Amino acid sequence: MPETNIIGEPGQGWAYIGEHLEWERLSLAATYVGNARTALDDTIEYTKDRTQFGRRLSSFQVLKHRMAERETEVNAARLLVYSAATKLARGERALKDVSMAKVYAADVAYRCAFDGMQALGGYAQLPEYDMERYFREAKHAMVGGGTNEIQRSIIAKEMGL
Ligand SMILES: Cc1cc2nc3c(=O)[nH]c(=O)nc-3n(C[C@H](O)[C@H](O)[C@H](O)COP(=O)(O)OP(=O)(O)OC[C@H]3O[C@@H](n4cnc5c(N)ncnc54)[C@H](O)[C@@H]3O)c2cc1C
C-alpha cells in the first residue's frame, strides 16, 4: 500500500478505534434504554388487560412492585446515558461513564424483559408477542459491543483498581 494512503499516525490504530468505541457503546446504551422501556410498557399494558382470579394482574402487589422497580431503573439508565453523552459532547474524558451507561442499561433491559416474560406467563413463549424477542435482544446487549464483564473491568480500571 502506498504511504500516501495511510490515514492518521502509524501505530495509533487502537487509539482511533478506542475513540469510536465510546460513541458506539453510548449509542448501544441508548438503544438498550429504548428496549427496556418497550419491554416494560408491554408488560404494563398486558398486566392491566389480563384478568386472573377475578382481578387484573396489575392489581397484584408483587407485580406492581416489580414494575415500579423496573420503572425506576429505566429512568436511572436514561440519566446515565444523558450524563455520558453530555461529557462526550463537551470533549471530556468519558470512558468510565460510557461503560457504566452501557452495562447498566444492558442489565436493566434484561431485567425488564425477564420480568415481562414472567408476567406474560405462557403467552410470553409465543412469537405473536414481542417479549421473547426482547428477551433474546437483552441477552445480546450483555455481549455485543463489549461484554458486561469487559465493561466492568474498564470501570474498575478507571477507578484505579
Ligand atoms: C449478533 C452479534 C453481532 C455482533 N456484531 C459485531 C460487530 O458489528 N462488530 C464487532 O466488532 N463485533 C461484533 N460482535 C462480536 C462481539 O463484540 C463479541 O461477541 C464480544 O466482544 C464477545 O467476544 P466473544 O464472542 O469472542 O466472547 P469471548 O471473548 O470468548 O467471551 C466469552 C465470555 O467470557 C468472558 N470474558 C472474556 N474475557 C474476559 C476477561 N478478560 N475478563 C472477564 N471475562 C471475560 C466474556 O465477558 C464472555 O462472558 C457481535 C456479536 C454478536 C453476537
The ligand as an ORCA input file, in Angstrom:
! r2SCAN-3c Opt
* xyz 0 1
  C     -25.184    -10.609     16.976
  C     -23.770    -10.138     17.201
  C     -23.319     -9.032     16.495
  C     -22.006     -8.590     16.661
  N     -21.607     -7.518     15.932
  C     -20.320     -7.117     15.991
  C     -19.838     -6.047     15.199
  O     -20.580     -5.447     14.440
  N     -18.534     -5.668     15.296
  C     -17.676     -6.334     16.141
  O     -16.505     -5.970     16.191
  N     -18.104     -7.351     16.916
  C     -19.394     -7.770     16.857
  N     -19.831     -8.807     17.651
  C     -18.833     -9.503     18.461
  C     -18.956     -9.152     19.923
  O     -18.389     -7.892     20.180
  C     -18.243    -10.287     20.668
  O     -19.118    -11.421     20.614
  C     -17.970     -9.915     22.102
  O     -16.962     -8.936     22.171
  C     -17.501    -11.146     22.924
  O     -16.452    -11.805     22.269
  P     -16.556    -13.386     22.056
  O     -17.873    -13.707     21.448
  O     -15.309    -13.792     21.346
  O     -16.585    -13.984     23.537
  P     -15.347    -14.285     24.483
  O     -14.344    -13.178     24.403
  O     -14.894    -15.673     24.241
  O     -16.066    -14.190     25.898
  C     -16.897    -15.248     26.423
  C     -17.235    -14.909     27.857
  O     -16.021    -14.794     28.632
  C     -15.960    -13.507     29.225
  N     -14.587    -12.986     29.218
  C     -13.708    -12.993     28.189
  N     -12.569    -12.358     28.541
  C     -12.748    -11.934     29.818
  C     -11.931    -11.212     30.731
  N     -10.716    -10.775     30.411
  N     -12.436    -10.963     31.963
  C     -13.680    -11.390     32.301
  N     -14.496    -12.078     31.478
  C     -14.039    -12.337     30.248
  C     -16.834    -12.604     28.362
  O     -17.282    -11.469     29.097
  C     -17.964    -13.558     27.984
  O     -18.918    -13.631     29.022
  C     -21.136     -9.256     17.556
  C     -21.618    -10.340     18.296
  C     -22.909    -10.778     18.140
  C     -23.400    -11.961     18.958
*
